[in-house]
């Protein structure tokens, strides 16, 4: 029997988003975003949220978090929080606590996205009853998807953001080598993330003989889109090309003829420009399988409230 009321969380490397669901079928309420850096541990953030919204102890808690869930102990990859799931449940006094990967939670919400919550970037109509792929750049690079199972969807829990990044040109090879010298391994996340955009900009600056003048993803994006800075525009275009290649690889791996979704906080910030970037061309640039990918639609998720919160609720419903 599902338990209510519920506290729902979507915890990333930068922000923790929380919501409340009072009863079955009820809309999500009391949605708040708390900066993770302001709290020493996840329990403090949850307790602050309950106090802020004057809410009682929840009967059930569902959390999507930017980390693999492999057992009781959770140690975040891109944040300082770590905790025991069992100890957190005991501290909160909840009858049930379910913790899943944040992109697994987002994947569970994909079938409920409305037409105004997603923008299509190329492709045709999705195939019914076919796998769906999901990836998104933010503090890290999340990857998931959905596999059809009768009249239900099975979400994928994986860490595809850490696959090795491949170059498609001599310039990309030199940029990847520059980043490899810094980190030892150039995963997709090392480029397709907030810090990755900064590292990409620094590597391109070195490649073109410039001294890096900017130090944040926001500054780089603004310089590209507002000031039309050539180096920053080249940086955004290489970022988009890499994202297209990784998205195309994921679509081929999953056979995602049901479509590909792009979540995360970065791409929606330059969506208008992104639609004309090299993303779609690189998504389809897979040699003999270009025609296979040409038909697959890609959508950028553009929702005011985190759909992963609804996915966390769904995770509580399915066991």
C-alpha positions in Angstrom: 0.0 0.0 0.0 1.5 3.4 -1.0 2.4 5.6 1.9 1.5 9.3 2.2 2.3 12.1 2.7 5.5 12.0 0.7 8.6 14.1 0.6 10.3 14.0 -2.8 13.8 15.1 -3.7 15.9 15.7 -6.7 19.5 16.2 -5.5 22.2 17.4 -7.9 25.8 18.4 -7.4 24.8 22.1 -7.0 21.1 22.3 -5.8 18.7 20.1 -3.9 15.0 20.4 -5.1 12.2 19.2 -2.8 8.5 18.8 -3.1 5.6 17.4 -1.1 2.7 15.1 -2.2 -0.1 14.9 0.3 -2.1 12.0 -1.1 -2.5 9.7 -4.1 -2.9 11.6 -7.3 -2.3 15.0 -5.6 -0.2 17.6 -7.4 3.3 18.3 -6.1 3.3 21.2 -3.6 5.8 23.3 -1.7 8.5 23.0 -4.3 11.7 24.6 -3.1 15.3 24.7 -4.3 18.0 24.8 -1.7 21.7 25.3 -2.5 23.6 22.2 -1.4 26.7 24.1 -0.3 24.7 25.7 2.5 24.2 22.4 4.3 26.7 20.1 5.8 24.7 17.0 5.0 21.6 15.9 3.2 19.6 15.3 6.4 20.1 19.0 7.3 18.8 20.1 3.9 15.7 17.9 4.3 15.1 19.1 7.8 15.5 22.7 6.7 13.0 22.2 3.9 10.4 20.6 6.3 10.8 23.5 8.7 10.7 26.1 5.9 7.4 24.8 4.6 6.0 23.9 8.1 5.5 20.2 7.1 5.1 17.2 9.3 7.2 14.0 9.3 6.7 12.3 5.9 5.5 8.7 5.8 7.6 8.1 2.7 10.6 9.7 1.1 11.7 9.3 -2.5 15.0 10.8 -3.6 16.7 11.0 -6.9 20.4 11.8 -6.4 23.3 12.5 -8.8 25.2 9.4 -7.8 25.3 5.6 -8.5 23.3 3.7 -5.8 25.2 0.5 -5.1 24.3 -0.2 -1.5 23.5 1.5 1.8 26.3 4.0 1.7 26.0 7.0 -0.8 29.1 9.1 -1.5 28.3 11.9 -4.0 30.7 12.2 -6.9 30.3 16.0 -7.5 29.4 17.1 -4.0 30.6 16.7 -0.4 27.5 14.9 0.9 27.7 11.3 2.0 25.2 9.3 4.0 23.8 5.9 5.0 20.3 5.3 3.5 19.3 3.3 6.6 20.6 6.0 9.0 18.9 8.8 7.0 15.5 7.0 7.2 15.9 6.5 10.9 16.8 10.2 11.4 13.8 11.4 9.4 11.4 9.0 11.1 10.0 7.9 7.7 8.3 4.5 7.3 10.0 4.2 3.9 12.9 5.8 2.1 13.8 5.0 -1.5 17.0 6.5 -3.1 17.7 6.2 -6.8 19.9 7.9 -9.3 18.6 11.3 -10.3 18.6 10.5 -14.0 16.7 7.3 -13.3 14.1 9.4 -11.6 14.0 11.8 -14.6 13.6 8.9 -16.9 10.6 7.7 -15.0 9.0 11.1 -15.6 9.6 11.2 -19.4 6.2 9.6 -20.4 4.4 12.4 -18.6 6.1 15.4 -20.2 3.7 17.6 -22.0 4.3 19.2 -25.5 5.2 22.5 -23.9 7.8 20.9 -21.7 10.0 19.8 -24.5 11.5 21.3 -27.7 12.2 19.0 -30.6 15.6 19.2 -32.3 15.3 17.3 -35.6 14.1 13.8 -36.4 10.6 12.6 -37.2 8.0 10.8 -35.1 9.1 8.4 -32.3 8.4 4.7 -32.8 5.9 3.2 -30.4 7.1 0.7 -27.9 10.7 1.4 -28.5 13.5 2.2 -26.1 14.0 5.9 -25.1 17.4 7.5 -24.3 18.1 10.3 -21.8 21.2 12.3 -21.1 21.9 15.8 -19.7 24.8 18.1 -18.8 24.8 20.0 -15.5 27.2 19.8 -12.6 27.9 16.3 -14.2 26.6 14.3 -17.1 23.6 12.1 -16.3 22.6 9.2 -18.5 19.6 6.9 -18.4 16.7 5.6 -20.5 13.6 3.6 -20.6 13.1 0.1 -21.9 9.5 -1.0 -22.8 8.1 -4.0 -20.8 4.6 -4.7 -21.8 2.5 -1.7 -20.7 5.2 -0.5 -18.3 8.6 1.2 -18.7 11.8 -0.1 -17.0 14.2 2.7 -16.2 18.0 2.2 -16.7 20.4 3.0 -13.8 23.9 3.5 -15.2 26.8 5.8 -15.2 27.2 6.4 -19.0 28.5 10.0 -18.4 31.8 8.4 -17.5 32.4 6.7 -20.9 35.6 7.7 -22.7 35.1 10.7 -25.0 36.1 10.2 -28.6 37.5 12.9 -31.0 36.1 13.4 -34.5 38.7 15.9 -35.8 42.4 16.7 -35.2 41.4 19.8 -33.2 39.2 17.7 -30.9 41.9 15.2 -30.5 44.3 17.9 -29.3 41.7 19.3 -26.9 41.0 15.9 -25.5 44.7 15.3 -25.0 45.0 18.6 -23.2 42.2 17.6 -20.8 43.6 14.1 -20.4 46.9 15.6 -19.3 45.0 17.4 -16.5 42.8 14.5 -15.3 44.3 11.3 -16.6 41.1 10.2 -18.3 38.8 12.3 -20.5 35.3 11.0 -19.9 32.3 12.5 -21.6 31.5 14.3 -18.3 34.9 16.0 -18.3 33.7 18.1 -21.2 29.9 17.9 -21.0 29.3 19.6 -17.7 29.7 23.0 -16.1 33.3 22.5 -15.1 33.8 20.6 -18.4 32.8 23.7 -20.4 35.4 25.7 -18.4 38.1 23.0 -19.1 37.1 23.0 -22.8 37.4 26.7 -23.0 40.9 26.6 -21.4 42.0 23.8 -23.7 40.8 25.7 -26.8 42.5 28.9 -25.5 45.7 27.0 -25.3 45.2 25.4 -28.7 44.6 28.8 -30.3 47.4 30.6 -28.4 45.1 32.8 -26.1 45.4 33.4 -22.4 42.1 32.2 -20.8 40.2 35.3 -19.4 37.1 33.6 -18.2 36.6 31.2 -15.3 32.9 30.1 -15.2 30.5 28.3 -17.6 28.1 31.3 -17.2 30.8 33.8 -18.3 31.7 31.7 -21.3 28.1 31.2 -22.4 27.4 34.9 -22.0 30.5 35.9 -23.9 29.5 33.6 -26.7 25.8 34.5 -27.0 25.7 38.1 -26.0 29.2 39.4 -27.1 29.7 37.0 -30.0 33.2 36.2 -28.8 34.7 33.9 -31.5 36.6 31.7 -29.0 33.6 31.3 -26.7 31.4 30.5 -29.7 33.9 27.9 -30.9 33.8 26.5 -27.4 30.0 26.2 -27.3 30.0 24.7 -30.8 32.6 22.0 -29.8 30.5 21.3 -26.6 27.4 20.9 -28.7 29.3 18.7 -31.2 30.6 16.4 -28.5 27.1 16.2 -27.0 25.7 15.2 -30.4 28.3 12.4 -30.7 27.6 11.1 -27.2 23.8 11.3 -27.7 24.1 9.4 -31.1 26.2 6.7 -29.4 23.6 6.3 -26.7 20.8 6.1 -29.2 22.6 3.4 -31.1 23.5 1.5 -28.0 19.9 1.4 -26.7 18.2 1.3 -30.1 16.4 4.4 -28.9 13.9 4.8 -31.8 11.4 6.0 -29.2 13.5 9.2 -29.1 16.3 10.9 -27.2 15.8 13.4 -24.4 18.3 16.0 -23.2 17.9 17.1 -19.6 20.3 18.9 -17.2 20.7 22.6 -16.6 23.1 23.7 -19.3 21.5 23.2 -22.7 18.2 24.9 -21.9 20.2 28.1 -21.2 21.3 28.5 -24.8 18.4 26.6 -26.4 17.7 29.0 -29.3 21.4 28.9 -30.4 21.7 25.2 -29.7 19.0 24.4 -32.3 21.3 25.7 -35.1 24.6 24.3 -33.6 26.5 21.3 -34.8 24.6 19.0 -32.4 22.1 17.4 -34.8 24.7 16.9 -37.5 27.0 15.2 -35.1 24.2 13.2 -33.7 23.5 11.7 -37.1 27.2 11.4 -38.2 27.5 7.7 -37.7 28.5 6.5 -41.2 26.4 3.6 -42.3 23.9 4.2 -39.6 23.3 7.9 -40.4 19.9 7.1 -41.9 18.9 5.1 -38.8 19.6 8.1 -36.6 18.1 10.7 -39.0 14.6 9.6 -38.1 15.1 9.6 -34.3 13.7 12.7 -32.7 15.6 14.5 -30.0 13.9 16.7 -27.4 15.4 19.2 -25.0 13.4 19.2 -21.7 12.4 22.7 -20.7 10.2 22.5 -17.6 9.9 25.1 -14.9 9.7 22.4 -12.1 12.0 19.4 -12.0 10.3 16.4 -13.6 12.6 14.2 -11.6 10.5 15.0 -8.6 7.6 13.2 -10.2 9.9 10.4 -11.2 10.9 10.0 -7.5 7.2 9.6 -6.7 6.9 7.0 -9.4 9.8 5.1 -7.9 7.9 4.8 -4.7 4.9 3.5 -6.6 6.7 0.8 -8.4 8.4 -0.8 -5.5 
